[in-house]
């Protein structure tokens, strides 16, 4: 039961981390294209 709970927690953490990462990447892309298109190497 504890293992199942830990696995669920891990999946939730991964899910939120992916969303957070996507948000950051989108923001970085936006900022990069806005201010410095050449730094996108």
RANOR-V55105 format. One record per backbone hydrogen bond with DSSP energy under -1.0 kcal/mol. NH is the residue of the N-H (numbers start at 1). CO is the residue of the C=O. Records with the same first field share a line. If there is no record, write none. Layout:
NH: CO  CO
This chain:
5: 1
6: 2
7: 3
8: 4
9: 5
10: 6
11: 7
12: 8
13: 9
14: 10
15: 11
16: 12
17: 13
18: 14
19: 15
20: 16
21: 17
22: 18
23: 19
24: 20
25: 21
26: 22
27: 23
28: 24
29: 25
30: 26
31: 27
32: 28
33: 29
34: 30
35: 31
36: 32
39: 36
